[in-house]
């Protein structure tokens, strides 16, 4: 199910207005995480946030719009995706500061840096 959803997130349908709640419907399992399995809801949300920003937003959508690594342009192009992911994961946008870096100066590798405000 996760693989299917991930493929849908990167598809043309997802970029062209497929109901985002359909794409993210499998995220509802967050409440089943317990302290016994060593994952907190916060850590799981941060993992989800990182993966969706990197895999769905950057790799599947933003990267194709770049011709060279430009951290400022990436930040600007990622804003709409950040807002959509914050909304779907029920995360307050002002709770985290997100920056992007190109550690190897290559377009296909981006580092998503998330810090708590």
DSSP file (Angstrom, degrees, kcal/mol; ACC not computed):
  #  RESIDUE AA STRUCTURE BP1 BP2  ACC     N-H-->O    O-->H-N    N-H-->O    O-->H-N    TCO  KAPPA ALPHA  PHI   PSI    X-CA   Y-CA   Z-CA
    1    1 A X     >        0   0    0      0, 0.0     4,-2.6     0, 0.0     5,-0.2   0.000 360.0 360.0 360.0 -41.6    0.0    0.0    0.0
    2    2 A X  H  >  +     0   0    0      2,-0.2     4,-2.8     1,-0.2     5,-0.2   0.904 360.0  50.7 -63.7 -41.0    2.8    2.4    0.8
    3    3 A X  H  > S+     0   0    0      2,-0.2     4,-2.4     1,-0.2    -1,-0.2   0.926 111.1  48.2 -62.8 -44.6    4.5    1.7   -2.5
    4    4 A X  H  > S+     0   0    0      1,-0.2     4,-2.3     2,-0.2    -2,-0.2   0.934 113.5  47.2 -61.1 -46.1    1.3    2.3   -4.4
    5    5 A X  H  X S+     0   0    0     -4,-2.6     4,-2.1     1,-0.2    -2,-0.2   0.906 111.1  51.5 -63.3 -41.0    0.7    5.6   -2.5
    6    6 A X  H  X S+     0   0    0     -4,-2.8     4,-1.4     1,-0.2    -1,-0.2   0.899 109.7  49.7 -63.6 -39.6    4.3    6.7   -3.1
    7    7 A X  H  X S+     0   0    0     -4,-2.4     4,-0.5     1,-0.2     3,-0.2   0.907 110.0  51.3 -64.2 -40.1    3.9    6.1   -6.8
    8    8 A X  H >< S+     0   0    0     -4,-2.3     3,-0.9     1,-0.2     6,-0.6   0.875 104.5  57.7 -64.3 -35.9    0.7    8.0   -6.8
    9    9 A X  H 3< S+     0   0    0     -4,-2.1    -1,-0.2     1,-0.3    -2,-0.2   0.856 111.7  41.1 -63.4 -34.6    2.4   11.0   -5.1
   10   10 A X  H 3< S+     0   0    0     -4,-1.4    -1,-0.3    -3,-0.2    -2,-0.2   0.447  97.1 106.8 -91.5  -0.5    5.0   11.2   -7.8
   11   11 A X  S <X S-     0   0    0     -3,-0.9     4,-1.6    -4,-0.5     5,-0.2  -0.218  84.6-110.1 -78.1 167.5    2.5   10.7  -10.6
   12   12 A X  H  > S+     0   0    0      1,-0.2     4,-1.4     2,-0.2     6,-0.1   0.856 118.3  59.2 -62.2 -35.6    1.2   13.2  -13.1
   13   13 A X  H  4>S+     0   0    0      1,-0.2     5,-2.3     2,-0.2     3,-0.3   0.916 103.9  50.1 -61.0 -43.3   -2.2   13.0  -11.4
   14   14 A X  H >45S+     0   0    0     -6,-0.6     3,-0.9     1,-0.2    -1,-0.2   0.889 112.8  46.4 -63.8 -38.6   -0.8   14.0   -8.0
   15   15 A X  H 3<5S+     0   0    0     -4,-1.6    -1,-0.2     1,-0.2    -2,-0.2   0.729 111.0  53.9 -75.6 -20.2    0.9   17.0   -9.6
   16   16 A X  T 3<5S-     0   0    0     -4,-1.4    -1,-0.2    -3,-0.3    -2,-0.2   0.154 131.3 -73.6-105.9  19.5   -2.2   18.0  -11.5
   17   17 A X  T < 5 +     0   0    0     -3,-0.9    -3,-0.2     1,-0.2    -2,-0.1   0.632  65.0 164.1 109.0  14.0   -4.7   18.2   -8.6
   18   18 A X      < -     0   0    0     -5,-2.3    -1,-0.2     1,-0.1     2,-0.2  -0.405  62.5 -85.3 -57.2 140.5   -5.6   14.6   -7.5
   19   19 A X    >>  -     0   0    0      1,-0.2     3,-1.3     2,-0.1     4,-1.1  -0.310  39.5-148.4 -53.3 115.1   -7.2   15.0   -4.1
   20   20 A X  H 3> S+     0   0    0      1,-0.3     4,-1.8     2,-0.2    -1,-0.2   0.807  93.3  64.5 -61.3 -31.1   -4.2   15.1   -1.8
   21   21 A X  H 34 S+     0   0    0      1,-0.2    -1,-0.3     2,-0.2     4,-0.2   0.834  99.3  54.2 -63.6 -30.2   -6.1   13.4    1.0
   22   22 A X  H X4 S+     0   0    0     -3,-1.3     3,-0.9     1,-0.2    -1,-0.2   0.913 108.4  48.9 -65.9 -41.9   -6.4   10.3   -1.2
   23   23 A X  H 3< S+     0   0    0     -4,-1.1     3,-0.3     1,-0.2    -2,-0.2   0.830 118.2  38.9 -66.8 -32.3   -2.6   10.2   -1.6
   24   24 A X  T >< S+     0   0    0     -4,-1.8     3,-2.1     1,-0.2    -1,-0.2   0.244  80.1 111.4-103.2  12.0   -2.0   10.6    2.1
   25   25 A X  G X   +     0   0    0     -3,-0.9     3,-1.3     1,-0.3    -1,-0.2   0.787  69.6  63.8 -61.8 -27.6   -4.8    8.3    3.4
   26   26 A X  G >  S+     0   0    0     -3,-0.3     3,-0.8     1,-0.3    -1,-0.3   0.563  83.7  79.2 -74.1  -5.2   -2.4    5.7    4.6
   27   27 A X  G X   +     0   0    0     -3,-2.1     3,-1.4     1,-0.2    -1,-0.3   0.551  65.3  91.6 -77.9  -6.0   -0.9    8.2    7.1
   28   28 A X  G X   +     0   0    0     -3,-1.3     3,-0.7     1,-0.3    -1,-0.2   0.562  65.1  80.7 -66.1  -7.0   -3.8    7.6    9.5
   29   29 A X  G X   +     0   0    0     -3,-0.8     3,-1.7     1,-0.2    -1,-0.3   0.422  59.7 100.2 -80.6   2.9   -1.9    4.9   11.3
   30   30 A X  G X  S+     0   0    0     -3,-1.4     3,-1.8     1,-0.3    -1,-0.2   0.866  74.4  60.8 -56.4 -38.6    0.1    7.4   13.4
   31   31 A X  G <  S+     0   0    0     -3,-0.7    -1,-0.3     1,-0.3    -2,-0.1   0.667  92.9  66.0 -66.9 -15.0   -2.2    6.9   16.4
   32   32 A X  G <  S+     0   0    0     -3,-1.7     2,-0.3    -4,-0.1    -1,-0.3   0.534  76.9 104.5 -84.1  -4.6   -1.2    3.2   16.5
   33   33 A X    <   -     0   0    0     -3,-1.8     2,-0.3    -4,-0.3     8,-0.1  -0.615  53.2-172.1 -79.0 132.6    2.4    4.0   17.4
   34   34 A X    > > -     0   0    0     -2,-0.3     3,-1.3     6,-0.1     5,-0.9  -0.830  38.2-111.8-122.6 160.0    3.1    3.3   21.0
   35   35 A X  G > 5S+     0   0    0     -2,-0.3     3,-1.8     1,-0.2    -1,-0.1   0.793 111.0  71.9 -59.5 -26.6    6.2    4.1   23.3
   36   36 A X  G 3 5S+     0   0    0      1,-0.3    -1,-0.2     2,-0.1    -3,-0.0   0.812  95.4  49.8 -62.0 -29.9    6.7    0.3   23.5
   37   37 A X  G < 5S-     0   0    0     -3,-1.3    -1,-0.3     2,-0.2    -2,-0.2   0.157 115.0-115.7 -98.4  21.6    7.9    0.2   19.8
   38   38 A X  T < 5S+     0   0    0     -3,-1.8     2,-0.5     1,-0.1    -3,-0.2   0.657  79.6 111.0  61.6  22.8   10.4    3.1   20.4
   39   39 A X      < -     0   0    0     -5,-0.9     2,-0.2     4,-0.0    -2,-0.2  -0.993  50.9-156.3-124.8 128.2    8.7    5.6   18.0
   40   40 A X     >  -     0   0    0     -2,-0.5     4,-2.4     1,-0.1     5,-0.2  -0.622  29.9-114.3 -94.1 161.5    7.0    8.6   19.3
   41   41 A X  H  > S+     0   0    0     -2,-0.2     4,-2.4     1,-0.2     5,-0.2   0.868 117.2  53.5 -60.9 -35.9    4.3   10.4   17.3
   42   42 A X  H  > S+     0   0    0      2,-0.2     4,-2.4     1,-0.2    -1,-0.2   0.945 109.9  45.5 -66.3 -47.6    6.6   13.4   17.0
   43   43 A X  H  > S+     0   0    0      1,-0.2     4,-2.2     2,-0.2    -2,-0.2   0.893 113.4  50.4 -63.1 -39.2    9.5   11.4   15.6
   44   44 A X  H  X S+     0   0    0     -4,-2.4     4,-2.6     2,-0.2    -1,-0.2   0.907 110.1  50.1 -65.5 -40.7    7.2    9.6   13.2
   45   45 A X  H  X S+     0   0    0     -4,-2.4     4,-2.8     2,-0.2    -2,-0.2   0.897 110.5  49.9 -63.7 -39.9    5.7   12.9   12.0
   46   46 A X  H  X S+     0   0    0     -4,-2.4     4,-2.5     2,-0.2    -1,-0.2   0.891 110.3  50.5 -66.0 -38.3    9.2   14.3   11.4
   47   47 A X  H  X S+     0   0    0     -4,-2.2     4,-2.6     2,-0.2     5,-0.2   0.938 112.4  46.6 -62.8 -46.6   10.1   11.2    9.4
   48   48 A X  H  X S+     0   0    0     -4,-2.6     4,-2.8     1,-0.2     5,-0.3   0.933 111.9  51.0 -60.0 -46.3    7.0   11.6    7.3
   49   49 A X  H  X S+     0   0    0     -4,-2.8     4,-2.2     1,-0.2     5,-0.2   0.925 112.3  46.3 -57.9 -47.1    7.7   15.3    6.8
   50   50 A X  H  X S+     0   0    0     -4,-2.5     4,-2.6     2,-0.2     5,-0.3   0.937 114.0  47.2 -62.1 -48.4   11.2   14.6    5.7
   51   51 A X  H  X>S+     0   0    0     -4,-2.6     4,-3.0     1,-0.2     5,-0.7   0.919 114.0  46.2 -63.7 -44.7   10.3   11.8    3.3
   52   52 A X  I  X>S+     0   0    0     -4,-2.8     5,-3.0    -5,-0.2     4,-0.6   0.887 113.9  48.6 -68.3 -36.7    7.4   13.6    1.7
   53   53 A X  I  <>S+     0   0    0     -4,-2.2     5,-2.6    -5,-0.3    -2,-0.2   0.928 122.1  34.6 -66.2 -43.2    9.5   16.8    1.3
   54   54 A X  I  <>S+     0   0    0     -4,-2.6     5,-2.9    -5,-0.2     6,-0.2   0.979 129.0  30.0 -74.8 -58.0   12.4   14.9   -0.2
   55   55 A X  I  <>S+     0   0    0     -4,-3.0     5,-1.0    -5,-0.3    -3,-0.2   0.935 132.6  24.0 -74.2 -48.9   10.7   12.1   -2.2
   56   56 A X  I  <<S+     0   0    0     -5,-0.7     4,-0.4    -4,-0.6     5,-0.3   0.960 129.8  33.9 -84.9 -55.5    7.4   13.6   -3.3
   57   57 A X  I  >XS+     0   0    0     -5,-3.0     5,-2.4     3,-0.2     4,-0.8   0.980 130.9  24.5 -68.4 -57.0    7.9   17.4   -3.3
   58   58 A X  I  4XS+     0   0    0     -5,-2.6     5,-3.0    -6,-0.2     6,-0.3   0.990 128.0  37.4 -75.8 -60.0   11.6   17.7   -4.3
   59   59 A X  I  4<S+     0   0    0     -5,-2.9    -3,-0.2     1,-0.2    -4,-0.2   0.888 126.5  34.6 -64.1 -41.8   12.4   14.6   -6.3
   60   60 A X  I  4<S+     0   0    0     -5,-1.0    -1,-0.2    -4,-0.4    -3,-0.2   0.693 136.3   9.7 -88.4 -19.0    9.1   14.1   -8.1
   61   61 A X  I  <5S+     0   0    0     -4,-0.8    -3,-0.2    -5,-0.3     4,-0.2   0.740 124.4  38.9-127.6 -51.6    8.1   17.8   -8.6
   62   62 A X  I > <S+     0   0    0     -5,-2.4     3,-2.3     1,-0.2     4,-0.4   0.886 101.1  66.6 -80.5 -39.9   10.6   20.5   -7.9
   63   63 A X  G > <S+     0   0    0     -5,-3.0     3,-1.7     1,-0.3    -1,-0.2   0.837  94.4  60.1 -54.4 -37.5   13.9   19.0   -9.2
   64   64 A X  G 3  S+     0   0    0     -6,-0.3    -1,-0.3     1,-0.3    -2,-0.1   0.671  99.3  58.7 -66.1 -16.1   12.7   19.1  -12.8
   65   65 A X  G <  S+     0   0    0     -3,-2.3     2,-0.3    -4,-0.2    -1,-0.3   0.498  93.6  84.9 -89.7  -4.4   12.3   22.8  -12.6
   66   66 A X    <   -     0   0    0     -3,-1.7     3,-0.1    -4,-0.4    41,-0.0  -0.708  46.5-176.9-102.0 148.9   16.0   23.4  -11.7
   67   67 A X  S    S+     0   0    0      1,-0.4     2,-0.3    -2,-0.3    -1,-0.1   0.528  80.1   7.8-113.0 -15.7   19.0   23.7  -14.0
   68   68 A X  S    S-     0   0    0     38,-0.1    -1,-0.4    39,-0.1     2,-0.4  -0.970  96.7 -76.8-157.1 157.6   21.6   24.0  -11.2
   69   69 A X        +     0   0    0     -2,-0.3     2,-0.4    36,-0.2    33,-0.1  -0.445  54.4 165.4 -63.2 116.6   21.6   23.7   -7.4
   70   70 A X     >  -     0   0    0     -2,-0.4     4,-2.5     1,-0.1     5,-0.2  -0.878  21.7-167.5-137.7 100.7   20.1   26.9   -6.0
   71   71 A X  H  > S+     0   0    0     -2,-0.4     4,-2.1     1,-0.2    29,-0.2   0.843  88.9  51.3 -60.8 -36.9   19.1   26.7   -2.3
   72   72 A X  H  > S+     0   0    0      2,-0.2     4,-1.8     1,-0.2    -1,-0.2   0.915 111.8  45.9 -68.2 -42.7   17.1   30.0   -2.5
   73   73 A X  H  > S+     0   0    0      2,-0.2     4,-2.7     1,-0.2     5,-0.2   0.896 111.7  52.5 -67.4 -39.7   15.1   28.9   -5.5
   74   74 A X  H  X S+     0   0    0     -4,-2.5     4,-2.2     1,-0.2    -2,-0.2   0.934 107.3  52.2 -60.4 -45.9   14.4   25.4   -4.0
   75   75 A X  H  X S+     0   0    0     -4,-2.1     4,-0.8     1,-0.2    -1,-0.2   0.911 112.5  45.7 -56.5 -43.8   13.1   27.1   -0.8
   76   76 A X  H >< S+     0   0    0     -4,-1.8     3,-0.6     1,-0.2     4,-0.4   0.924 114.3  46.7 -65.9 -45.7   10.7   29.2   -2.9
   77   77 A X  H 3< S+     0   0    0     -4,-2.7     4,-0.4     1,-0.2     3,-0.3   0.759 110.2  54.5 -70.0 -24.6    9.5   26.3   -5.0
   78   78 A X  H 3X S+     0   0    0     -4,-2.2     4,-2.8    -5,-0.2     3,-0.4   0.669  83.3  88.9 -82.8 -17.7    9.0   24.0   -2.0
   79   79 A X  H <X S+     0   0    0     -4,-0.8     4,-2.5    -3,-0.6     5,-0.2   0.889  87.0  47.7 -51.6 -50.2    6.7   26.4   -0.1
   80   80 A X  H  > S+     0   0    0     -4,-0.4     4,-1.9    -3,-0.3    -1,-0.2   0.884 114.3  47.9 -62.3 -35.0    3.4   25.2   -1.6
   81   81 A X  H  > S+     0   0    0     -4,-0.4     4,-2.5    -3,-0.4     5,-0.2   0.897 109.7  52.6 -69.9 -40.6    4.4   21.6   -1.0
   82   82 A X  H  X S+     0   0    0     -4,-2.8     4,-2.9     1,-0.2     5,-0.2   0.938 109.8  49.3 -57.9 -47.0    5.4   22.4    2.6
   83   83 A X  H  X S+     0   0    0     -4,-2.5     4,-2.2    -5,-0.2    -2,-0.2   0.908 111.8  47.7 -60.9 -43.6    2.1   24.0    3.2
   84   84 A X  H  X S+     0   0    0     -4,-1.9     4,-2.3     2,-0.2    -1,-0.2   0.912 114.3  46.2 -65.3 -42.5    0.2   21.0    1.8
   85   85 A X  H  X S+     0   0    0     -4,-2.5     4,-2.3     2,-0.2    -2,-0.2   0.905 110.6  52.7 -68.5 -41.6    2.2   18.5    3.8
   86   86 A X  H  <>S+     0   0    0     -4,-2.9     5,-2.7    -5,-0.2     4,-0.5   0.932 111.7  47.4 -56.8 -45.4    1.8   20.5    7.0
   87   87 A X  H ><5S+     0   0    0     -4,-2.2     3,-0.8    -5,-0.2    -2,-0.2   0.927 113.8  45.9 -62.8 -46.2   -1.9   20.6    6.5
   88   88 A X  H 3<5S+     0   0    0     -4,-2.3    -1,-0.2     1,-0.2    -2,-0.2   0.802 117.0  43.5 -71.1 -29.2   -2.2   16.9    5.8
   89   89 A X  T 3<5S-     0   0    0     -4,-2.3    -1,-0.2    -5,-0.2    -2,-0.2   0.386 110.0-121.2 -94.5   2.9    0.1   15.9    8.7
   90   90 A X  T < 5 +     0   0    0     -3,-0.8     2,-0.4    -4,-0.5    -3,-0.2   0.922  60.9 148.7  56.0  48.1   -1.6   18.3   11.1
   91   91 A X      < -     0   0    0     -5,-2.7     2,-0.3    -6,-0.2    -1,-0.2  -0.939  52.3-119.1-112.3 133.2    1.6   20.2   11.8
   92   92 A X    >   -     0   0    0     -2,-0.4     3,-2.1     1,-0.1     4,-0.4  -0.573  19.6-137.5 -70.2 126.7    1.6   23.9   12.5
   93   93 A X  G >  S+     0   0    0     -2,-0.3     3,-0.6     1,-0.3    -1,-0.1   0.792 102.4  53.2 -57.8 -30.1    3.7   25.6    9.8
   94   94 A X  G 3  S+     0   0    0      1,-0.2    -1,-0.3     3,-0.1    23,-0.1   0.432  90.0  80.4 -86.7   3.2    5.4   27.9   12.4
   95   95 A X  G <  S+     0   0    0     -3,-2.1    22,-2.3     1,-0.1     2,-0.3   0.787  97.5  34.6 -76.9 -28.4    6.5   24.9   14.5
   96   96 A X  E <   -A  116   0A   0     -3,-0.6     2,-0.5    -4,-0.4    20,-0.2  -0.934  65.4-142.5-130.9 150.2    9.5   24.0   12.3
   97   97 A X  E     -A  115   0A   0     18,-3.4    18,-2.5    -2,-0.3     2,-0.5  -0.960  24.0-163.8-107.8 125.5   12.1   25.8   10.2
   98   98 A X  E     +A  114   0A   0     -2,-0.5     2,-0.3    16,-0.2    16,-0.2  -0.939  12.6 170.9-117.1 129.3   12.9   24.0    7.0
   99   99 A X  E     -A  113   0A   0     14,-2.4    14,-3.0    -2,-0.5     2,-0.4  -0.889  19.7-141.2-128.7 163.6   16.0   24.6    4.8
  100  100 A X  E     -A  112   0A   0     -2,-0.3     2,-0.3    12,-0.2    12,-0.2  -0.975  16.8-177.8-129.5 139.5   17.5   22.8    1.9
  101  101 A X  E     -A  111   0A   0     10,-1.9    10,-3.3    -2,-0.4     2,-0.7  -0.949  26.3-140.2-134.3 154.7   21.1   22.1    1.0
  102  102 A X    >   -     0   0    0     -2,-0.3     3,-1.2     8,-0.2     8,-0.1  -0.840  21.1-176.5-111.8  89.6   22.9   20.5   -1.8
  103  103 A X  T 3  S+     0   0    0     -2,-0.7    -1,-0.1     1,-0.3     7,-0.1   0.779  84.9  29.0 -63.0 -27.6   25.7   18.6    0.0
  104  104 A X  T 3  S-     0   0    0      5,-0.3    -1,-0.3     2,-0.2     3,-0.1   0.234 108.6-114.2-116.6  12.5   27.4   17.4   -3.1
  105  105 A X  S <  S+     0   0    0     -3,-1.2     2,-0.4     1,-0.2   -36,-0.2   0.865  76.9 125.5  57.3  38.6   26.4   20.2   -5.5
  106  106 A X    >   -     0   0    0      3,-0.4     3,-1.1     1,-0.1    -2,-0.2  -0.973  63.6-134.7-127.5 142.8   24.2   17.8   -7.5
  107  107 A X  T 3  S+     0   0    0     -2,-0.4    -1,-0.1     1,-0.2    -2,-0.1   0.816 100.5  60.7 -66.4 -31.2   20.5   18.2   -8.3
  108  108 A X  T 3  S+     0   0    0      1,-0.1     2,-0.5    -6,-0.0    -1,-0.2   0.489  99.8  61.6 -82.1   0.4   19.5   14.6   -7.5
  109  109 A X    <   +     0   0    0     -3,-1.1     2,-0.4     2,-0.0    -3,-0.4  -0.964  61.1 167.3-127.4 117.1   20.6   14.9   -3.9
  110  110 A X        -     0   0    0     -2,-0.5     2,-0.6    -8,-0.1    -8,-0.2  -0.972  26.6-141.0-125.5 143.1   19.0   17.4   -1.5
  111  111 A X  E     -A  101   0A   0    -10,-3.3   -10,-1.9    -2,-0.4     2,-0.7  -0.913  11.4-152.0-103.5 122.0   19.4   17.6    2.2
  112  112 A X  E     -A  100   0A   0     -2,-0.6     2,-0.6   -12,-0.2   -12,-0.2  -0.849  12.5-163.9 -94.0 115.2   16.1   18.5    4.0
  113  113 A X  E     -A   99   0A   0    -14,-3.0   -14,-2.4    -2,-0.7     2,-0.5  -0.896   7.0-175.1-107.2 115.8   17.1   20.2    7.3
  114  114 A X  E     +A   98   0A   0     -2,-0.6     2,-0.4   -16,-0.2   -16,-0.2  -0.946   5.5 173.8-115.3 122.3   14.3   20.5    9.8
  115  115 A X  E     -A   97   0A   0    -18,-2.5   -18,-3.4    -2,-0.5     2,-0.3  -0.957  31.9-116.2-126.3 148.1   14.7   22.4   13.1
  116  116 A X  E      A   96   0A   0     -2,-0.4   -20,-0.3   -20,-0.2   -21,-0.1  -0.644 360.0 360.0 -83.3 135.3   12.2   23.2   15.7
  117  117 A X              0   0    0    -22,-2.3   -21,-0.1    -2,-0.3    -1,-0.1   0.454 360.0 360.0 -77.8 360.0   11.4   26.9   16.3
